[in-house]
Amino acid sequence: MSDSLQTIISSMINDAPPGNGINLINDIKIILNNENSKRIISENVKQYHLNKDFKLVKLSDSSVGLLSKYNQTGLKFYDLSLGLKFDYDFDAFKVIDIEKIDDNDDDKLPADDEILKLSNIVEEYASQHFPTFYKSIVVPDSNDSDIIYIIIVDENLNDANYYNGKWQSFYKFTKSTGELTGEIGIKVHYYEEGNFILNTVKKVNESKISLSNIVDTIEKIENEFELSVFSKFSNLNEKVFKSLRRQLPINRSKVQWGKAIGNYKLGQDAAGGRH
Amino acid sequence: MSDEAFDASLDLLRRLDPKNISKNLNNICRLQPDLSDDLLSSIDTPLKVLKCSYNGDKLFLCCDYNRDGDLYRSPWSNKYIGDNTADDDAPYPSSHLRQLEIYANESFDIYRDLYYEGGISSVYLWDGDDDDEQIVNKSGDVEFSGVALFKKQINKSLDDLNNGSWDSIHVFEINPLNGSGAGSGEKFAEYKLTSTVILDLSTIENNDDISLSGNLTKQINKKIAYIDSMTHISNIGSIIENMESNLRNMLQEIYFSKTKDIIGDLRTIEKLDVQNEDKLKHKELISSFQSL
């Protein structure tokens, strides 16, 4: 059971909509109804946010941090632009233990001028395109200084109007080869009188990128992605939705129910039928 | 405890990705086997399709209301289809109700053809479960319930990467209001309808997928005059027709319009500085007009 329990919990957490984290986890806890499950759940929530769904967290009234495996150092998460380190309780969904990054720290952070400069340009880009609750980070790989990660997350949570949306961009840049790979995703959850989710993901794979054109490239990719999502909407609306069910029958009037309904069949048979 | 777990299960299924509703429902049933029956009858999932081997393999739709164990009753033959033979006590509609069921299936089949131009429909009716209940007859004065189901799918092809599927489930109760027509000669019945549409749309492209998936449920109660049992089918038919049009409009609004707005709020294609400048210019323009 424990193997399959693990699989079930992780598959549920992977299907989670943006926002709503605590309610969802409480539901799962009630369904499992056992103390041991608490640890399994929080471990799965943690892995989900570290690896797939990077999480925005409030560090103070005016500052936002981001949880991902890329800005972890030891047991903590770090934020270079804020100069802070913090921990997160994945059971209570709470930021804990915020502290200033100390330059004399044993686990000194690998922040050089190049990273900080790029971080500023990415931050400037994000502030121009993400109007709500967002965060961008630029961090070097912990082992390979040739690799830089760029993450932008934006959330628009509006439970009062029954919707939540999330944008997430992740890029991995390899300086020596000029390769930029990554993934951009949008999730929207709308749940008034029902349950609706939009899920879209685009893989990024660009070459001949340098530190000087990387943010322009990201802007171009993300603009194109957003426009292509809108054009897919109109395609699905025009081509698929309309041919699943018509708004009105072809004669543009409602069905005559009752005994006379048989006349439609007679009419069709006379016209050779559509079957 | 089990009530609490049931509510939590429903709540969870209202939040998790609706594209995987069947998988998530099965998983919860594995965790809480005692709740399985209640959950399976409360949660709508995309409809299963079976062939009626007693009627030229004509396709019919399956849900909890035509199920007995692992078997499903076909509306075309009134026989249970599946690997086993039906139990002796497997439920069937009473004799007049079965005649109404045939009539309802014919009517909704025409409705399906007019609106869906394809797809599959099935209607199932069942008797009220009161012991001292009269059996449904031609008068229309005896209550009964039913469900009308529709399904249509569009699968991607080589030159079209779009997929779509529509499942609609309309569960209704028809309660004749006894004595309502005393004197006037007109008889009324109350029609209670709960409708759910499950709609999945997707474009599957290499490294660039999009999926819009969800369900919407609405309820309505209506009091309408009737003459006999056949009037009930016309009345519920036109209530379902209006409800389905309504739901279709709401789905179009949510899937294509609301979602687009939410994405536009997440990320703007135009730079915010440019937007603000435009707003400022607009304001200046207005105030310069006002000062003229």
Interface residues (C-beta under 8 A of the other chain):
Chain A: S4 L5 I8 S11 M12 D15 A16 P17 N20 N23 L24 N26 D27 I28 I30 I31 L32 N33 S127 Q128 H129 F130 P131 T132 D154 E155 N156 Y163 G165 K166 W167 I186 V188 H189 Y190 Y191 E193 G194 N195 F196 I197 L198 N199 T200 V201 K202 K203 N205 E222 N223 E226 L227 S228 V229 F230 K232 F233 S234 N235 L236 N237 K239 V240 F241 S243 L244 R245 R246 Q247 L248 P249 I250 K254 V255 W257 G258 K259 I261 G262 Y264 K265 Q268 R274
Chain B: M1 E4 A5 A8 S9 D11 L12 L13 R14 R15 L16 D17 P18 K19 N20 K23 N24 N27 I28 R30 L31 Q32 E106 S107 I110 Y111 D113 L114 Y115 Y116 E117 F150 K152 I154 D160 N162 N163 G164 S165 W166 L199 L201 S202 T203 N207 D208 D209 I210 S211 L212 S213 G214 N215 L216 T217 K218 M230 T231 I233 S234 N235 G237 S238 E241 E244 S245 R248 N249 M250 L251 Q252 I254 Y255 F256 K258 T259 K260 I262 I263 D265 L266 R267 T268 I269 K271 L272 D273
